[in-house]
Amino acid sequence: MALIAKHKEIEFGVGDRIKVVSKIKEGEKTRQQAFEGLVIGIKGRGENKSFTVRRIGVQQIGIERIFPLLSPSIEEIEVVKKGLKGVRRAKLYYTREKARKEIEEIYSRATKKEEIKAAKKTKKAKKTSKKKKKASK
């Protein structure tokens, strides 16, 4: 059960919103198609690693696609929004029954954790500066 995957120097994880651009061959012509959604799971090891991306389509119907990580048809992967820090599980299959607002809690948890860490760093910096002032007197 992996939380993080790496594709051509781009690292993404479960809970991230990503945009996968893949090339599709139709007869003699090839075209690019983008699929943007939430990474709900990463499976496998090494060359067999794959990831599942889910998005909400027209009329609130969920669409899921499974992409092999080392597939030659994947042109690029772009991380649109980080959500890995707000994730508490390796597989987010429970989001299938959730509304879009409830899924946004993942991202709000991630930002809250970052804010708390930043606040703790500033408190530590203030304490160390006070200790240095006292020691210099």
C-alpha positions as a printed Julia matrix, in Angstrom:
137×3 Matrix{Float64}:
   0.0    0.0     0.0
   1.78   3.04   -1.28
   0.93   6.6    -0.41
   3.27   8.23   -2.92
   4.06   7.53   -6.58
   6.65   9.1    -8.86
   6.32   9.59  -12.62
   9.11  11.36  -14.54
  10.32  13.49  -11.6
   6.75  14.4   -10.57
   5.71  13.07   -7.18
   2.05  12.76   -6.22
   0.15  10.93   -3.54
  -3.22   9.66   -2.44
  -5.56  12.6    -1.9
  -3.9   14.86   -4.45
  -5.91  16.34   -7.29
  -3.98  15.61  -10.48
  -4.34  16.1   -14.22
  -3.24  13.15  -16.36
  -2.59  13.9   -20.04
  -2.56  10.74  -22.13
  -2.21  10.22  -25.85
  -4.89   8.28  -27.66
  -4.45   6.72  -31.07
  -7.52   6.64  -33.29
  -6.74   5.02  -36.6
  -3.82   6.96  -38.05
  -4.34  10.06  -35.93
  -3.18  10.6   -32.36
  -4.6   13.12  -29.92
  -4.12  14.13  -26.31
  -6.81  13.76  -23.66
  -6.72  15.16  -20.13
  -8.36  13.52  -17.13
  -8.43  15.52  -13.9
  -9.51  14.11  -10.58
  -8.69  12.87   -7.09
  -6.16  10.08   -6.6
  -8.07   7.54   -4.5
  -5.53   4.73   -4.48
  -2.08   3.55   -5.52
  -1.51  -0.18   -6.0
   1.38  -2.47   -6.84
   5.15  -2.4    -6.71
   7.85  -1.45   -9.14
   6.82  -1.81  -12.77
   3.32  -3.01  -11.88
   2.38   0.14   -9.96
  -0.91   1.75  -10.95
  -3.09   4.52   -9.59
  -6.82   5.22   -9.62
  -8.17   8.68  -10.38
 -11.79   9.64   -9.71
 -13.74  12.67  -10.83
 -17.36  13.73  -10.79
 -18.76  14.0   -14.31
 -21.97  15.25  -15.84
 -25.12  14.81  -13.74
 -23.0   14.02  -10.65
 -21.89  10.61  -11.95
 -18.54   9.39  -10.65
 -15.94   8.41  -13.27
 -12.88   6.37  -12.32
  -9.88   5.49  -14.43
  -6.98   3.24  -13.55
  -3.65   4.27  -15.07
  -0.51   2.08  -15.09
   2.26   4.32  -13.77
   4.86   3.34  -16.37
   2.45   3.36  -19.32
   3.93   4.86  -22.51
   0.55   6.43  -23.28
   0.84   8.86  -20.33
   2.32  12.09  -21.63
   2.46  14.02  -18.35
   1.02  14.26  -14.87
   0.4   17.64  -13.26
  -0.41  18.08   -9.58
  -3.25  20.61   -9.4
  -3.83  20.55   -5.63
  -1.96  18.83   -2.81
  -4.06  16.85   -0.36
  -1.69  14.14    0.85
  -1.18  15.71    4.28
  -4.93  15.66    4.94
  -5.24  11.95    4.15
  -5.65   9.45    6.96
  -5.9    6.26    4.87
  -4.01   4.62    2.02
  -7.15   4.06   -0.06
  -9.88   6.67   -0.32
 -12.65   4.39   -1.57
 -15.0    5.88    1.02
 -15.13   9.07   -1.08
 -17.34   7.24   -3.59
 -20.33   7.77   -1.29
 -19.38  11.31   -0.27
 -20.53  14.61   -1.74
 -18.07  17.05   -3.26
 -18.21  19.3    -0.16
 -17.34  16.4     2.12
 -14.36  15.49   -0.08
 -13.06  19.06    0.22
 -12.46  18.33    3.94
  -9.33  16.43    2.89
  -7.82  19.63    1.53
  -8.99  21.7     4.5
  -7.31  19.19    6.86
  -4.09  19.52    4.9
  -4.09  23.32    5.11
  -4.94  23.24    8.83
  -1.97  20.95    9.5
   0.33  23.31    7.6
  -0.98  26.31    9.54
  -0.45  24.54   12.87
   3.13  23.62   11.93
   3.84  27.2    10.88
   2.45  28.51   14.16
   4.59  26.08   16.17
   7.71  27.17   14.28
   7.06  30.84   15.02
   6.5   30.05   18.72
   9.78  28.13   18.88
  11.58  30.97   17.14
  10.19  33.48   19.65
  11.19  31.28   22.61
  14.73  30.79   21.35
  15.13  34.53   20.69
  13.93  35.31   24.25
  16.39  32.78   25.69
  19.24  34.35   23.69
  18.31  37.83   24.96
  18.29  36.61   28.57
  21.62  34.85   28.13
  23.26  37.94   26.63
  22.18  40.15   29.6
